[in-house]
Amino acid sequence: MSAGIRAAKRVLWAAVLLLAMWTPARAFVMSAALEGTVGIAMENFAADVLRKAADEKASLVVFRLDTPGGLVSSMRGITSAILESPVPVVVWVAPKGARAASAGAFVLQAAHIAAMAPGTNAGAAQPVMASGKDAPDTDMKKKITNDLAAQIRSLAQLNRRNADVAERMVTESLSITAEEALGLGVADIVASDMESLLIAVRGREVTAGGATVTLDPPSGAPVEVAMTLRERILQFISSPDIAYLLLTAGILAVILEVMSPGGFVMGTAGAVMVLLGAFGLRMLPFNWAGIILLVAGIGVLVLDLLVGGIGILSLFGLAALATGGLILFRAPGGELLNVSISFIAGMSIALGLFFFGALFLVLKSLKRRTSSGKEAMAGMAVEVIEEIAPVGLVKCRGEIWRARSASGRRISKGSTGKVAGLDGMTLLVEENGEAELSQPAE
């Protein structure tokens, strides 16, 4: 009897094990934020999230999007990753006040489900150049516009949305609210929070990874995926404004350290800033002419300080810095990517005040009478305490000096005079006669 019980237990345990092996893992929703400029850092992060979702068998990925736009190349990378994902993707423009502008409009249209929160907007995807202005009205502009218009139209058609309205986001720079997007058919859902979003997508059919999937996200909070520290740093320093600031401040610190060494603190800090700025440049399509203008501008500012100029060189240096910032990043695909004008203006004003202030102090110091060294001795009062014939002793500033007559004439003891110059450690003295001394002799 006991042997039978043991056999039954073994069979029961085997059944439980097999049941556990065949029971599917609990479905879950993965959520991540896509915020800031669309660049290589965001592209890599989005691809990592989708790869992780596929590996861990997530049932749905929700991207919370808030971007002013960015690189066309990175936008294409993100949209391709979404289209190739075997896990359905919801792109939700959120929270309230967020936007899916420029490159963000393409990411929204690439999603299997396009959702927006109330108070958000999408569109304004017309190509612009690095200066922030529209591309010049040339054949190149037509090529860029037609290419991007065809892409966003293709994305909208693929997900059964209004391709005509989506195309107008590129050709006419159309920007619409969440409610307008829903009414015009370029958004599928308007949801104010995550819970209502997941309820709204339940039961919808989408095509992901070549298969038709009926969405049935589980209730409960999604699994949040955040950028690693490395990715956050990369996203921060790959901002055009921050890269420009790091490069400018770093180059300036290195030059000042070379000019006046002082413990290598400034030089080390400058080198670190230049390296961080250069790493940011790896993430952005930069222009070598902009780099050269930055270096030249700082060099001219420092040169004006060295030669004690009247500020003309400093004006040229500031102009070079501003121009370098404007053309530092190129836009081969028509993307909106530039250092903001207000940032360049603020930095130019700050550097201008610093260098003009330093230049004022240099000029002021040049007019001040020398108070040390050989030059400071000239004109000082002396009293002859040992007849100079032709060499004697004098008292100057309370000190006894060897002296010689500058004119070669004898100067008697008790006479007063002044220093005409120095010959080594010997003062050359001129007699004052009975004239009052400009400084009382001790």
C-alpha positions as CSV (number, residue, x, y, z in Angstrom):
1,M,0.0,0.0,0.0
2,S,2.8,2.4,0.9
3,A,4.6,1.7,-2.4
4,G,1.4,2.6,-4.3
5,I,1.1,5.8,-2.4
6,R,4.7,6.7,-3.2
7,A,4.1,5.9,-6.9
8,A,1.0,8.1,-6.9
9,K,2.9,11.0,-5.4
10,R,5.6,10.7,-8.0
11,V,3.0,10.8,-10.8
12,L,1.3,13.8,-9.1
13,W,4.5,15.7,-8.9
14,A,5.3,14.9,-12.5
15,A,1.9,16.2,-13.6
16,V,2.4,19.4,-11.6
17,L,5.8,19.9,-13.2
18,L,4.4,19.3,-16.7
19,L,1.5,21.7,-16.0
20,A,3.9,24.4,-14.9
21,M,6.1,23.9,-18.0
22,W,3.1,24.2,-20.3
23,T,1.4,27.1,-18.5
24,P,2.1,30.3,-20.5
25,A,3.8,33.2,-18.7
26,R,1.6,35.9,-17.4
27,A,1.1,38.6,-20.0
28,F,2.3,42.1,-19.2
29,V,2.5,45.5,-20.8
30,M,5.9,47.3,-21.1
31,S,6.0,51.1,-21.0
32,A,8.8,53.6,-21.7
33,A,9.2,57.3,-22.3
34,L,10.6,58.8,-25.5
35,E,11.3,62.4,-24.5
36,G,13.5,65.1,-25.9
37,T,15.3,65.4,-29.3
38,V,14.9,62.5,-31.7
39,G,18.6,61.4,-32.0
40,I,20.8,58.4,-31.8
41,A,20.3,58.0,-28.0
42,M,16.5,57.8,-28.4
43,E,16.9,55.5,-31.4
44,N,19.1,53.0,-29.5
45,F,16.8,53.2,-26.4
46,A,13.6,52.5,-28.4
47,A,15.3,49.5,-30.2
48,D,16.5,48.1,-26.8
49,V,13.0,48.4,-25.3
50,L,11.4,46.6,-28.3
51,R,14.1,43.9,-28.2
52,K,13.5,43.4,-24.5
53,A,9.8,43.2,-25.0
54,A,10.2,40.5,-27.6
55,D,12.6,38.5,-25.5
56,E,10.4,38.7,-22.4
57,K,7.1,37.9,-24.3
58,A,5.4,41.2,-23.5
59,S,1.9,41.5,-24.8
60,L,2.1,45.2,-25.6
61,V,4.6,48.1,-25.6
62,V,3.5,51.6,-24.9
63,F,5.8,54.5,-25.8
64,R,5.0,57.9,-24.2
65,L,6.1,60.4,-26.8
66,D,7.0,64.0,-26.2
67,T,9.5,65.5,-28.8
68,P,10.0,68.7,-30.8
69,G,11.6,66.5,-33.6
70,G,15.2,65.8,-34.5
71,L,17.2,63.7,-36.9
72,V,15.6,62.1,-39.9
73,S,18.0,59.2,-39.8
74,S,17.1,58.4,-36.2
75,M,13.4,58.8,-36.9
76,R,13.8,56.2,-39.7
77,G,15.6,53.9,-37.3
78,I,12.8,54.2,-34.7
79,T,10.0,53.7,-37.2
80,S,11.7,50.7,-38.7
81,A,12.1,49.1,-35.3
82,I,8.4,49.6,-34.6
83,L,7.4,48.2,-38.0
84,E,9.6,45.1,-37.5
85,S,8.5,44.5,-33.9
86,P,6.7,41.2,-33.2
87,V,5.1,42.9,-30.2
88,P,2.3,45.4,-30.9
89,V,3.3,49.0,-30.2
90,V,1.2,51.9,-29.0
91,V,2.7,55.4,-29.3
92,W,0.9,57.7,-26.9
93,V,1.6,61.4,-27.1
94,A,1.5,62.2,-23.4
95,P,1.3,63.7,-20.8
96,K,-1.0,66.8,-21.4
97,G,0.9,69.5,-23.1
98,A,3.3,67.0,-24.9
99,R,3.8,67.1,-28.7
100,A,4.8,64.8,-31.5
101,A,6.2,67.5,-33.8
102,S,8.4,67.0,-36.9
103,A,10.1,63.6,-36.6
104,G,7.7,62.7,-33.8
105,A,4.8,62.8,-36.2
106,F,6.4,60.0,-38.2
107,V,6.9,57.9,-35.1
108,L,3.3,58.4,-34.2
109,Q,2.1,57.2,-37.6
110,A,4.4,54.2,-37.5
111,A,2.7,52.8,-34.4
112,H,0.2,50.0,-34.5
113,I,-2.0,52.2,-32.3
114,A,-1.6,56.0,-32.4
115,A,-2.9,57.5,-29.2
116,M,-2.9,61.1,-27.9
117,A,-3.7,62.6,-24.5
118,P,-6.0,65.7,-24.4
119,G,-4.1,68.9,-24.7
120,T,-1.4,67.5,-27.0
121,N,-0.7,68.1,-30.6
122,A,1.1,66.5,-33.6
123,G,2.4,67.5,-37.0
124,A,4.5,70.4,-38.2
125,A,6.7,67.9,-40.1
126,Q,7.8,70.1,-43.0
127,P,11.6,69.8,-43.4
128,V,13.6,72.6,-42.1
129,M,17.4,73.2,-42.1
130,A,19.8,73.6,-39.2
131,S,19.1,77.3,-38.9
132,G,15.5,76.5,-38.1
133,K,14.2,78.0,-41.3
134,D,12.4,76.3,-44.1
135,A,14.6,74.5,-46.7
136,P,15.4,76.8,-49.6
137,D,12.9,76.7,-52.5
138,T,15.0,74.6,-54.7
139,D,15.0,71.2,-56.3
140,M,16.7,69.8,-53.2
141,K,13.8,71.0,-51.1
142,K,11.3,69.3,-53.4
143,K,13.3,66.0,-53.2
144,I,13.4,66.1,-49.4
145,T,9.7,67.1,-49.0
146,N,8.5,64.5,-51.5
147,D,10.6,61.8,-49.9
148,L,9.3,62.6,-46.4
149,A,5.7,63.0,-47.6
150,A,5.8,59.6,-49.3
151,Q,7.2,58.1,-46.1
152,I,4.5,59.5,-43.7
153,R,1.8,58.6,-46.3
154,S,3.1,55.1,-46.5
155,L,3.1,54.7,-42.7
156,A,-0.5,56.1,-42.4
157,Q,-1.7,53.7,-45.1
158,L,0.0,50.8,-43.5
159,N,-1.9,51.4,-40.3
160,R,-5.2,52.3,-42.1
161,R,-5.2,56.0,-41.2
162,N,-5.9,59.1,-43.2
163,A,-2.9,59.4,-45.5
164,D,-3.9,62.7,-47.0
165,V,-4.0,64.5,-43.7
166,A,-0.7,62.8,-42.7
167,E,0.9,64.0,-45.9
168,R,-0.2,67.6,-45.2
169,M,1.8,67.5,-42.0
170,V,4.9,67.4,-44.3
171,T,3.8,69.5,-47.3
172,E,1.9,72.2,-45.4
173,S,3.4,71.9,-41.9
174,L,0.0,71.0,-40.6
175,S,-0.3,70.8,-36.8
176,I,-3.4,69.5,-35.1
177,T,-4.8,68.8,-31.6
178,A,-5.6,65.4,-30.2
179,E,-9.3,65.8,-30.8
180,E,-8.7,67.0,-34.4
181,A,-6.3,64.1,-35.1
182,L,-9.0,61.7,-33.9
183,G,-11.7,63.3,-36.0
184,L,-9.4,63.4,-39.1
185,G,-8.4,59.8,-38.8
186,V,-4.6,60.2,-38.0
187,A,-5.0,59.1,-34.4
188,D,-6.9,56.0,-33.2
189,I,-7.5,56.9,-29.5
190,V,-7.6,59.9,-27.2
191,A,-6.9,58.8,-23.7
192,S,-6.1,60.9,-20.6
193,D,-4.3,58.2,-18.6
194,M,-2.7,54.8,-18.9
195,E,-5.7,52.9,-17.5
196,S,-8.1,54.4,-20.0
197,L,-5.6,53.8,-22.8
198,L,-5.3,50.1,-22.1
199,I,-9.1,49.7,-21.8
200,A,-9.5,51.5,-25.2
201,V,-7.0,49.3,-27.1
202,R,-8.5,46.0,-25.7
203,G,-10.1,44.1,-28.5
204,R,-8.5,45.9,-31.4
205,E,-6.8,43.9,-34.1
206,V,-3.3,44.9,-35.4
207,T,-0.7,43.3,-37.6
208,A,2.6,42.9,-35.8
209,G,5.5,40.6,-37.0
210,G,3.5,39.4,-39.9
211,A,0.7,38.1,-37.8
212,T,-2.7,39.5,-36.9
213,V,-2.9,40.1,-33.1
214,T,-6.0,40.9,-31.0
215,L,-4.9,43.2,-28.2
216,D,-5.9,42.1,-24.7
217,P,-3.6,43.9,-22.3
218,P,-3.9,42.7,-18.7
219,S,-5.1,45.1,-16.0
220,G,-2.7,46.6,-13.6
221,A,0.3,48.9,-13.9
222,P,2.7,48.4,-16.9
223,V,6.3,47.4,-16.4
224,E,8.2,50.6,-16.7
225,V,11.5,50.6,-18.6
226,A,13.8,53.6,-18.1
227,M,17.0,54.7,-19.7
228,T,20.2,53.6,-18.1
229,L,22.5,56.2,-16.6
230,R,24.7,55.9,-19.6
231,E,21.8,56.4,-22.0
232,R,20.6,59.4,-19.9
233,I,24.0,61.0,-20.0
234,L,24.2,60.3,-23.7
235,Q,20.8,61.9,-24.3
236,F,21.8,64.9,-22.3
237,I,25.2,65.6,-23.9
238,S,23.8,64.9,-27.4
239,S,21.5,67.9,-27.1
240,P,22.9,70.6,-29.5
241,D,22.8,73.3,-26.9
242,I,24.7,71.2,-24.3
243,A,27.3,70.0,-26.9
244,Y,27.9,73.6,-28.0
245,L,28.3,74.7,-24.3
246,L,30.7,71.9,-23.5
247,L,32.9,72.5,-26.5
248,T,33.1,76.2,-26.1
249,A,33.7,76.2,-22.3
250,G,36.2,73.3,-22.6
251,I,38.3,74.9,-25.3
252,L,38.4,78.2,-23.4
253,A,39.5,76.4,-20.2
254,V,42.3,74.5,-22.0
255,I,43.6,77.7,-23.7
256,L,43.6,79.6,-20.4
257,E,45.4,76.8,-18.7
258,V,48.1,76.7,-21.3
259,M,48.6,80.4,-21.1
260,S,48.8,80.6,-17.3
261,P,49.4,77.1,-15.7
262,G,48.0,76.8,-12.2
263,G,47.6,73.3,-10.8
264,F,46.0,71.8,-14.0
265,V,42.5,72.1,-12.4
266,M,41.2,74.3,-15.2
267,G,43.0,72.4,-17.9
268,T,41.7,69.0,-16.6
269,A,38.2,70.3,-16.4
270,G,38.5,71.8,-19.9
271,A,39.8,68.5,-21.3
272,V,36.9,66.6,-19.7
273,M,34.3,69.1,-21.2
274,V,35.9,68.9,-24.6
275,L,35.8,65.1,-24.5
276,L,32.2,65.1,-23.4
277,G,31.3,67.6,-26.2
278,A,33.2,65.5,-28.7
279,F,31.3,62.4,-27.6
280,G,28.1,64.4,-28.1
281,L,29.2,65.3,-31.6
282,R,29.5,61.6,-32.4
283,M,25.7,61.4,-31.8
284,L,25.1,64.5,-34.0
285,P,25.8,65.3,-37.7
286,F,28.3,68.1,-37.1
287,N,30.0,70.5,-39.5
288,W,33.8,70.9,-39.3
289,A,33.5,74.6,-40.3
290,G,31.5,75.2,-37.1
291,I,34.3,73.5,-35.0
292,I,37.0,75.6,-36.6
293,L,35.0,78.8,-36.0
294,L,34.5,77.9,-32.4
295,V,38.3,77.4,-31.8
296,A,39.2,80.5,-33.8
297,G,36.6,82.6,-32.0
298,I,38.0,81.7,-28.6
299,G,41.6,82.1,-29.8
300,V,40.8,85.6,-31.0
301,L,39.2,86.6,-27.7
302,V,42.2,85.4,-25.8
303,L,44.6,87.1,-28.2
304,D,42.8,90.4,-27.7
305,L,43.2,90.0,-23.9
306,L,47.0,89.3,-24.4
307,V,47.8,92.2,-26.6
308,G,45.6,94.6,-24.6
309,G,43.6,95.7,-27.7
310,I,40.7,98.0,-27.8
311,G,38.1,95.3,-28.1
312,I,37.9,95.0,-31.9
313,L,39.4,91.5,-31.9
314,S,36.9,90.5,-29.2
315,L,34.0,91.6,-31.4
316,F,35.4,89.4,-34.2
317,G,35.8,86.5,-31.8
318,L,32.3,86.7,-30.5
319,A,31.0,86.9,-34.1
320,A,33.0,83.7,-34.9
321,L,31.6,82.0,-31.9
322,A,28.0,82.9,-32.8
323,T,28.5,81.8,-36.4
324,G,30.1,78.6,-35.4
325,G,27.1,77.8,-33.2
326,L,24.7,78.4,-36.0
327,I,26.5,76.1,-38.5
328,L,27.9,73.6,-36.0
329,F,25.4,71.0,-36.9
330,R,24.4,70.2,-40.4
331,A,21.1,68.7,-41.6
332,P,21.6,66.4,-44.5
333,G,18.1,65.0,-44.3
334,G,16.3,68.3,-43.7
335,E,15.9,67.7,-40.0
336,L,15.4,70.3,-37.4
337,L,18.6,70.3,-35.4
338,N,20.3,73.5,-34.3
339,V,21.7,75.3,-31.3
340,S,18.9,77.7,-30.2
341,I,19.4,81.4,-31.1
342,S,18.6,82.4,-27.5
343,F,21.3,80.0,-26.2
344,I,23.9,81.4,-28.6
345,A,23.0,85.0,-27.7
346,G,23.1,84.4,-24.0
347,M,26.5,82.6,-24.2
348,S,27.9,85.3,-26.5
349,I,26.8,88.1,-24.1
350,A,28.2,86.3,-21.1
351,L,31.6,85.7,-22.8
352,G,31.6,89.3,-24.1
353,L,31.0,90.7,-20.6
354,F,33.8,88.5,-19.2
355,F,36.4,89.4,-21.8
356,F,35.6,93.1,-22.1
357,G,35.7,93.2,-18.3
358,A,39.1,91.5,-18.3
359,L,40.3,93.8,-21.1
360,F,39.3,96.9,-19.1
361,L,41.3,95.7,-16.1
362,V,44.3,95.0,-18.3
363,L,44.2,98.5,-19.8
364,K,43.7,100.0,-16.3
365,S,46.8,98.2,-15.0
366,L,48.9,99.5,-17.9
367,K,48.2,103.1,-16.9
368,R,49.0,102.5,-13.2
369,R,52.5,103.5,-12.1
370,T,54.9,100.6,-11.5
371,S,55.3,99.9,-7.8
372,S,58.0,97.2,-7.9
373,G,61.2,96.4,-9.8
374,K,63.8,98.7,-11.4
375,E,61.2,100.9,-13.1
376,A,59.6,101.7,-9.7
377,M,62.9,103.2,-8.4
378,A,63.1,105.9,-11.0
379,G,62.3,109.4,-9.6
380,M,62.4,108.3,-5.9
381,A,63.9,110.8,-3.4
382,V,67.3,110.1,-1.9
383,E,69.5,111.7,0.8
384,V,73.3,111.6,0.5
385,I,74.8,110.1,3.6
386,E,78.3,109.7,2.3
387,E,79.8,112.1,-0.3
388,I,79.5,110.8,-3.8
389,A,82.9,111.4,-5.4
390,P,82.3,109.6,-7.7
391,V,80.7,106.8,-5.6
392,G,79.1,107.2,-2.3
393,L,76.1,106.1,-0.2
394,V,72.5,107.3,-0.2
395,K,69.3,106.6,1.7
396,C,66.3,105.7,-0.4
397,R,63.0,104.3,1.1
398,G,64.8,103.8,4.4
399,E,67.5,101.6,2.8
400,I,71.2,102.3,2.3
401,W,72.2,102.1,-1.4
402,R,75.5,102.4,-3.2
403,A,75.2,105.5,-5.5
404,R,77.0,107.3,-8.3
405,S,76.4,110.7,-9.7
406,A,74.5,110.5,-13.0
407,S,76.2,113.7,-14.2
408,G,79.7,112.8,-12.9
409,R,79.8,115.8,-10.6
410,R,80.6,115.6,-6.9
411,I,77.5,115.5,-4.6
412,S,78.2,116.5,-1.0
413,K,77.0,114.8,2.1
414,G,73.5,115.9,3.3
415,S,72.4,116.9,-0.2
416,T,69.1,115.6,-1.6
417,G,68.3,114.3,-5.0
418,K,66.4,111.6,-7.0
419,V,67.1,108.4,-8.7
420,A,67.8,108.8,-12.4
421,G,68.3,105.1,-13.0
422,L,70.1,101.9,-12.0
423,D,73.4,100.4,-13.0
424,G,73.2,96.9,-11.5
425,M,72.7,97.4,-7.8
426,T,74.1,101.0,-7.9
427,L,71.8,104.0,-8.1
428,L,72.4,106.8,-10.5
429,V,71.6,109.9,-8.6
430,E,70.8,113.5,-9.8
431,E,71.1,116.3,-7.3
432,N,68.0,118.4,-6.4
433,G,69.8,121.3,-4.8
434,E,67.5,123.2,-2.5
435,A,64.2,122.1,-4.3
436,E,61.6,120.4,-2.2
437,L,61.4,116.6,-2.6
438,S,58.3,115.0,-4.0
439,Q,58.6,112.4,-1.3
440,P,60.1,113.1,2.1
441,A,63.4,111.2,2.6
442,E,63.7,109.1,5.7
